[in-house]
Amino acid sequence: MTEMPTYMAKVLGVQLKSNGVLSSLPYLAMYLLSFPMGAMTDLIIRRGWLSISNTRRLFNTIGLWGPAIALIGLSYAPEGNTWIAVTMLTVSVGINAGQYAGYLLVIIDLAPNFSGSMMGISNFFANVISIIAPLVCGFIIDDETAASEWRKVFFLASGVYFFTNLFFLIFMTSTRQPWNEHKKETDIEIKPTTG
């Protein structure tokens, strides 16, 4: 997603001024979708339709496999059709809001007393990927104007979305961890010895 403005300029031929507006649409969609997804999460848990863990799994899957499918669709968008490409990008990033009700809340479920530290670690790894992504794009793409070159990047991103969510589905738990609780220290009374 960090290379989206480059894709819009080089492949779609969107001018810089329009590029800024069109590049913001996907993130506006993510912002707007985060509210109903959060409300749906609360409703599902409150009504008991799914457990907390399964609700987190559902929304994380929406937030990662939805964009994976949209990116594959984007890779086959007709060349020169800016609106289809922008729509697919908007869907891809917008649906990504599902992960706000997925793995991000699992951090609080696991250990609310350490959620700040855990979020810092999680965010560190996410940012490392954001740093590496443009480098990988530069390595994969020889001709920035060729849609076929970008198709490789979109398939790679879809694969990352797919396998990271699969890992999440297999190993995720929302059970409060025992190390979250502070151990109570017992007061020890020291009596002087008389001798």
DRENLO-557664 format. One record per residue: residue in three letters; x, y, z of N, C-alpha, C in turn. Coordinates in steps of 0.2 Angstrom, whole numbers, plus 5000, padded with zeros to 4 digits. Example, Ala and Ser with C-alpha at 12.3 -4.5 7.8 and 13.67 -1.06 7.14 Angstrom:
BEGIN
{rec "Ala",{5066,4972,5039},{5062,4978,5039},{5066,4984,5039}};
{rec "Ser",{5064,4989,5035},{5068,4995,5036},{5064,5000,5039}};
***
This chain:
BEGIN
{rec "Met",{5004,4994,5000},{5000,5000,5000},{5004,5006,5000}};
{rec "Thr",{5011,5006,5002},{5015,5012,5002},{5017,5014,4995}};
{rec "Glu",{5016,5009,4991},{5018,5011,4984},{5012,5013,4979}};
{rec "Met",{5006,5014,4983},{5000,5015,4979},{5000,5022,4975}};
{rec "Pro",{5003,5027,4978},{5003,5033,4973},{5008,5032,4967}};
{rec "Thr",{5013,5028,4968},{5017,5027,4962},{5013,5023,4957}};
{rec "Tyr",{5010,5018,4959},{5005,5014,4954},{5000,5019,4951}};
{rec "Met",{4997,5023,4955},{4992,5027,4952},{4995,5032,4946}};
{rec "Ala",{5001,5034,4948},{5005,5039,4943},{5007,5036,4937}};
{rec "Lys",{5011,5030,4938},{5015,5027,4933},{5010,5022,4928}};
{rec "Val",{5006,5019,4932},{5002,5014,4928},{4995,5017,4925}};
{rec "Leu",{4992,5021,4930},{4985,5023,4928},{4986,5030,4925}};
{rec "Gly",{4992,5033,4926},{4993,5040,4923},{4989,5046,4926}};
{rec "Val",{4988,5045,4933},{4984,5050,4936},{4989,5056,4938}};
{rec "Gln",{4987,5062,4937},{4991,5068,4938},{4992,5068,4945}};
{rec "Leu",{4998,5072,4947},{5000,5072,4954},{4994,5075,4959}};
{rec "Lys",{4991,5081,4956},{4986,5084,4960},{4980,5079,4961}};
{rec "Ser",{4978,5076,4956},{4972,5071,4957},{4974,5065,4961}};
{rec "Asn",{4981,5063,4960},{4983,5057,4963},{4983,5058,4971}};
{rec "Gly",{4984,5064,4974},{4983,5065,4981},{4976,5064,4983}};
{rec "Val",{4971,5066,4980},{4964,5065,4981},{4962,5058,4981}};
{rec "Leu",{4964,5055,4975},{4962,5048,4974},{4966,5043,4979}};
{rec "Ser",{4972,5045,4981},{4976,5041,4985},{4973,5041,4992}};
{rec "Ser",{4969,5046,4994},{4966,5047,5000},{4960,5043,5001}};
{rec "Leu",{4956,5042,4996},{4950,5038,4996},{4950,5031,4999}};
{rec "Pro",{4955,5027,4998},{4955,5021,5002},{4956,5022,5009}};
{rec "Tyr",{4960,5027,5012},{4961,5028,5019},{4954,5031,5022}};
{rec "Leu",{4951,5035,5018},{4944,5037,5020},{4939,5032,5021}};
{rec "Ala",{4940,5027,5016},{4935,5021,5017},{4937,5017,5023}};
{rec "Met",{4943,5016,5024},{4945,5012,5030},{4943,5016,5037}};
{rec "Tyr",{4943,5022,5037},{4941,5026,5043},{4933,5025,5043}};
{rec "Leu",{4930,5026,5038},{4922,5026,5038},{4920,5019,5040}};
{rec "Leu",{4924,5013,5038},{4921,5007,5039},{4923,5004,5046}};
{rec "Ser",{4928,5008,5049},{4930,5005,5056},{4925,5006,5061}};
{rec "Phe",{4920,5011,5060},{4915,5012,5065},{4910,5007,5065}};
{rec "Pro",{4907,5005,5059},{4902,5000,5059},{4905,4993,5060}};
{rec "Met",{4911,4992,5058},{4914,4985,5060},{4915,4985,5068}};
{rec "Gly",{4917,4990,5071},{4917,4990,5078},{4911,4989,5082}};
{rec "Ala",{4905,4992,5079},{4899,4991,5082},{4896,4984,5080}};
{rec "Met",{4898,4981,5075},{4896,4974,5073},{4899,4969,5078}};
{rec "Thr",{4906,4971,5079},{4909,4966,5084},{4906,4966,5091}};
{rec "Asp",{4904,4972,5093},{4901,4973,5100},{4894,4969,5100}};
{rec "Leu",{4890,4970,5094},{4884,4967,5094},{4884,4959,5094}};
{rec "Ile",{4889,4957,5090},{4890,4949,5089},{4892,4946,5096}};
{rec "Ile",{4896,4950,5100},{4899,4947,5106},{4893,4948,5111}};
{rec "Arg",{4890,4954,5111},{4884,4955,5116},{4879,4950,5116}};
{rec "Arg",{4877,4949,5109},{4871,4944,5108},{4873,4937,5109}};
{rec "Gly",{4880,4935,5109},{4882,4929,5110},{4882,4925,5104}};
{rec "Trp",{4882,4928,5098},{4882,4924,5092},{4888,4921,5091}};
{rec "Leu",{4894,4924,5093},{4900,4920,5092},{4904,4922,5099}};
{rec "Ser",{4909,4918,5100},{4914,4919,5106},{4918,4925,5104}};
{rec "Ile",{4921,4928,5109},{4926,4933,5108},{4931,4931,5103}};
{rec "Ser",{4934,4925,5104},{4940,4923,5100},{4937,4922,5092}};
{rec "Asn",{4931,4919,5092},{4929,4918,5085},{4927,4925,5081}};
{rec "Thr",{4925,4929,5085},{4923,4936,5083},{4929,4939,5080}};
{rec "Arg",{4935,4939,5084},{4941,4942,5082},{4944,4938,5076}};
{rec "Arg",{4943,4932,5076},{4945,4928,5070},{4941,4930,5063}};
{rec "Leu",{4934,4931,5064},{4930,4933,5059},{4932,4940,5056}};
{rec "Phe",{4933,4945,5060},{4935,4952,5058},{4942,4952,5055}};
{rec "Asn",{4946,4948,5058},{4953,4948,5056},{4953,4945,5049}};
{rec "Thr",{4949,4940,5048},{4949,4937,5041},{4946,4942,5036}};
{rec "Ile",{4941,4945,5038},{4938,4951,5034},{4943,4956,5032}};
{rec "Gly",{4947,4958,5037},{4952,4963,5036},{4958,4961,5032}};
{rec "Leu",{4959,4955,5032},{4965,4953,5028},{4964,4949,5022}};
{rec "Trp",{4959,4944,5022},{4957,4940,5016},{4953,4944,5011}};
{rec "Gly",{4949,4949,5013},{4946,4954,5009},{4950,4958,5005}};
{rec "Pro",{4955,4961,5008},{4960,4965,5004},{4964,4960,4999}};
{rec "Ala",{4966,4954,5001},{4969,4949,4997},{4965,4948,4990}};
{rec "Ile",{4959,4947,4991},{4955,4946,4985},{4954,4952,4981}};
{rec "Ala",{4954,4958,4984},{4953,4964,4980},{4959,4966,4977}};
{rec "Leu",{4965,4964,4980},{4972,4965,4976},{4972,4961,4970}};
{rec "Ile",{4970,4955,4971},{4970,4950,4965},{4966,4953,4959}};
{rec "Gly",{4960,4955,4961},{4955,4959,4956},{4959,4965,4953}};
{rec "Leu",{4962,4969,4957},{4965,4975,4955},{4971,4973,4950}};
{rec "Ser",{4974,4967,4951},{4980,4965,4946},{4977,4964,4939}};
{rec "Tyr",{4970,4962,4939},{4967,4961,4932},{4963,4966,4930}};
{rec "Ala",{4963,4972,4933},{4959,4978,4931},{4961,4980,4924}};
{rec "Pro",{4957,4982,4920},{4959,4984,4913},{4963,4990,4913}};
{rec "Glu",{4969,4990,4909},{4973,4995,4909},{4970,5001,4906}};
{rec "Gly",{4971,5007,4910},{4968,5013,4908},{4962,5015,4911}};
{rec "Asn",{4959,5010,4914},{4952,5011,4918},{4954,5013,4925}};
{rec "Thr",{4955,5019,4926},{4956,5022,4933},{4951,5021,4938}};
{rec "Trp",{4945,5021,4936},{4940,5020,4941},{4939,5013,4944}};
{rec "Ile",{4940,5008,4940},{4940,5001,4942},{4946,5000,4947}};
{rec "Ala",{4952,5003,4945},{4958,5002,4949},{4957,5006,4956}};
{rec "Val",{4955,5012,4955},{4954,5016,4962},{4948,5012,4966}};
{rec "Thr",{4943,5010,4963},{4938,5006,4967},{4941,5000,4970}};
{rec "Met",{4945,4996,4967},{4948,4990,4970},{4953,4992,4975}};
{rec "Leu",{4957,4997,4974},{4961,4999,4979},{4957,5002,4985}};
{rec "Thr",{4952,5005,4984},{4948,5008,4990},{4945,5002,4994}};
{rec "Val",{4942,4997,4990},{4939,4991,4993},{4945,4988,4997}};
{rec "Ser",{4951,4987,4994},{4956,4983,4998},{4958,4987,5004}};
{rec "Val",{4959,4993,5004},{4962,4996,5010},{4956,4997,5015}};
{rec "Gly",{4950,4999,5012},{4944,5000,5017},{4942,4994,5021}};
{rec "Ile",{4942,4988,5018},{4940,4982,5021},{4945,4980,5026}};
{rec "Asn",{4951,4983,5025},{4957,4982,5030},{4955,4984,5037}};
{rec "Ala",{4950,4988,5038},{4948,4990,5044},{4945,4985,5049}};
{rec "Gly",{4944,4979,5046},{4942,4973,5050},{4947,4971,5055}};
{rec "Gln",{4953,4972,5053},{4958,4970,5058},{4958,4974,5064}};
{rec "Tyr",{4955,4980,5064},{4955,4984,5070},{4950,4980,5075}};
{rec "Ala",{4946,4976,5073},{4942,4972,5077},{4944,4965,5078}};
{rec "Gly",{4950,4964,5075},{4953,4957,5075},{4959,4957,5079}};
{rec "Tyr",{4965,4957,5076},{4971,4956,5080},{4973,4962,5085}};
{rec "Leu",{4971,4968,5083},{4972,4973,5087},{4969,4973,5094}};
{rec "Leu",{4963,4970,5094},{4959,4969,5100},{4961,4963,5104}};
{rec "Val",{4964,4958,5101},{4967,4952,5104},{4972,4954,5109}};
{rec "Ile",{4976,4960,5107},{4981,4962,5112},{4978,4964,5118}};
{rec "Ile",{4973,4967,5118},{4969,4969,5125},{4966,4963,5128}};
{rec "Asp",{4964,4959,5124},{4961,4953,5127},{4966,4949,5131}};
{rec "Leu",{4972,4948,5128},{4977,4944,5131},{4980,4947,5137}};
{rec "Ala",{4982,4953,5137},{4985,4956,5143},{4984,4963,5143}};
{rec "Pro",{4978,4965,5146},{4977,4973,5146},{4982,4977,5150}};
{rec "Asn",{4985,4974,5155},{4990,4977,5159},{4997,4978,5155}};
{rec "Phe",{4998,4974,5150},{5004,4975,5145},{5002,4977,5138}};
{rec "Ser",{4996,4979,5137},{4994,4980,5130},{4998,4986,5127}};
{rec "Gly",{5000,4991,5130},{5004,4996,5127},{5011,4993,5125}};
{rec "Ser",{5014,4989,5129},{5020,4986,5127},{5019,4981,5121}};
{rec "Met",{5014,4977,5121},{5012,4972,5116},{5011,4976,5110}};
{rec "Met",{5007,4982,5110},{5006,4985,5104},{5012,4988,5101}};
{rec "Gly",{5016,4991,5105},{5023,4993,5103},{5027,4988,5099}};
{rec "Ile",{5027,4982,5102},{5031,4977,5098},{5027,4975,5092}};
{rec "Ser",{5021,4974,5092},{5017,4973,5086},{5018,4978,5081}};
{rec "Asn",{5017,4985,5083},{5018,4990,5078},{5025,4991,5075}};
{rec "Phe",{5030,4989,5079},{5037,4989,5077},{5037,4984,5071}};
{rec "Phe",{5035,4978,5071},{5035,4973,5066},{5031,4975,5060}};
{rec "Ala",{5026,4978,5061},{5022,4981,5055},{5025,4987,5052}};
{rec "Asn",{5029,4991,5055},{5033,4996,5052},{5039,4994,5049}};
{rec "Val",{5042,4988,5051},{5047,4985,5048},{5045,4983,5041}};
{rec "Ile",{5039,4980,5041},{5036,4977,5034},{5035,4983,5030}};
{rec "Ser",{5033,4989,5032},{5031,4995,5028},{5038,4998,5026}};
{rec "Ile",{5043,4997,5029},{5050,4999,5027},{5052,4995,5021}};
{rec "Ile",{5051,4988,5022},{5054,4983,5017},{5050,4983,5011}};
{rec "Ala",{5043,4985,5011},{5039,4984,5005},{5041,4988,4999}};
{rec "Pro",{5043,4995,5000},{5045,4998,4994},{5052,4995,4991}};
{rec "Leu",{5056,4992,4995},{5062,4989,4993},{5061,4983,4989}};
{rec "Val",{5056,4979,4991},{5054,4973,4988},{5051,4975,4981}};
{rec "Cys",{5047,4980,4981},{5043,4983,4975},{5049,4985,4970}};
{rec "Gly",{5054,4988,4972},{5059,4990,4968},{5063,4984,4965}};
{rec "Phe",{5064,4979,4969},{5067,4973,4967},{5063,4969,4962}};
{rec "Ile",{5056,4969,4963},{5052,4965,4958},{5050,4969,4952}};
{rec "Ile",{5049,4975,4952},{5047,4979,4947},{5053,4982,4943}};
{rec "Asp",{5053,4980,4936},{5058,4983,4932},{5055,4989,4928}};
{rec "Asp",{5049,4988,4926},{5046,4994,4922},{5040,4996,4926}};
{rec "Glu",{5040,5002,4929},{5035,5005,4934},{5028,5006,4930}};
{rec "Thr",{5029,5006,4923},{5023,5008,4920},{5019,5002,4917}};
{rec "Ala",{5022,4996,4918},{5019,4990,4916},{5014,4987,4921}};
{rec "Ala",{5008,4986,4920},{5003,4983,4924},{5005,4976,4926}};
{rec "Ser",{5008,4972,4921},{5010,4965,4923},{5015,4965,4928}};
{rec "Glu",{5020,4970,4929},{5025,4970,4934},{5021,4971,4941}};
{rec "Trp",{5016,4976,4941},{5013,4977,4947},{5009,4971,4949}};
{rec "Arg",{5007,4967,4944},{5003,4961,4946},{5007,4956,4951}};
{rec "Lys",{5013,4956,4950},{5018,4952,4954},{5017,4955,4961}};
{rec "Val",{5018,4961,4962},{5018,4964,4968},{5011,4963,4972}};
{rec "Phe",{5005,4964,4968},{4999,4963,4971},{4998,4956,4973}};
{rec "Phe",{5000,4951,4969},{5000,4944,4971},{5004,4942,4977}};
{rec "Leu",{5010,4945,4978},{5014,4945,4984},{5011,4947,4990}};
{rec "Ala",{5008,4953,4989},{5004,4956,4995},{4998,4952,4997}};
{rec "Ser",{4995,4949,4992},{4989,4945,4993},{4991,4939,4997}};
{rec "Gly",{4997,4936,4995},{5000,4930,4999},{5002,4932,5006}};
{rec "Val",{5005,4938,5007},{5006,4940,5014},{5000,4940,5018}};
{rec "Tyr",{4995,4944,5015},{4988,4944,5019},{4986,4937,5020}};
{rec "Phe",{4986,4933,5015},{4983,4926,5016},{4986,4922,5022}};
{rec "Phe",{4993,4922,5021},{4997,4918,5026},{4997,4921,5033}};
{rec "Thr",{4998,4927,5034},{4998,4930,5040},{4991,4929,5044}};
{rec "Asn",{4986,4929,5040},{4979,4928,5043},{4978,4921,5045}};
{rec "Leu",{4981,4916,5040},{4980,4909,5042},{4984,4907,5048}};
{rec "Phe",{4990,4910,5049},{4994,4910,5055},{4990,4912,5061}};
{rec "Phe",{4987,4918,5060},{4982,4921,5066},{4977,4916,5067}};
{rec "Leu",{4973,4913,5062},{4968,4909,5063},{4970,4902,5067}};
{rec "Ile",{4976,4900,5066},{4978,4894,5069},{4980,4895,5076}};
{rec "Phe",{4984,4900,5077},{4987,4901,5084},{4984,4906,5088}};
{rec "Met",{4979,4909,5086},{4976,4915,5090},{4972,4912,5096}};
{rec "Thr",{4972,4916,5101},{4968,4915,5107},{4967,4922,5110}};
{rec "Ser",{4961,4922,5113},{4959,4929,5117},{4959,4927,5124}};
{rec "Thr",{4961,4922,5126},{4961,4920,5133},{4966,4924,5137}};
{rec "Arg",{4964,4927,5143},{4968,4932,5147},{4974,4927,5149}};
{rec "Gln",{4980,4930,5148},{4986,4926,5150},{4988,4927,5158}};
{rec "Pro",{4990,4922,5161},{4992,4922,5168},{4997,4927,5170}};
{rec "Trp",{5002,4929,5165},{5007,4934,5166},{5004,4941,5166}};
{rec "Asn",{4998,4942,5165},{4995,4948,5165},{4994,4951,5172}};
{rec "Glu",{4992,4946,5176},{4991,4948,5183},{4997,4950,5187}};
{rec "His",{4997,4955,5191},{5002,4957,5196},{5002,4952,5201}};
{rec "Lys",{5008,4950,5203},{5009,4945,5209},{5008,4949,5215}};
{rec "Lys",{5005,4947,5220},{5004,4951,5226},{5010,4949,5231}};
{rec "Glu",{5013,4954,5233},{5019,4952,5237},{5017,4952,5245}};
{rec "Thr",{5019,4947,5248},{5017,4946,5255},{5022,4950,5259}};
{rec "Asp",{5019,4953,5264},{5023,4957,5269},{5027,4952,5274}};
{rec "Ile",{5033,4953,5274},{5037,4948,5279},{5039,4953,5285}};
{rec "Glu",{5037,4950,5291},{5039,4954,5297},{5046,4951,5299}};
{rec "Ile",{5050,4955,5300},{5057,4953,5303},{5057,4955,5310}};
{rec "Lys",{5058,4950,5315},{5059,4952,5322},{5066,4951,5324}};
{rec "Pro",{5068,4956,5328},{5075,4956,5330},{5076,4950,5335}};
{rec "Thr",{5082,4947,5334},{5083,4941,5339},{5086,4944,5345}};
{rec "Thr",{5084,4941,5351},{5087,4943,5357},{5092,4938,5359}};
{rec "Gly",{5098,4940,5361},{5103,4935,5362},{5106,4935,5368}};
***
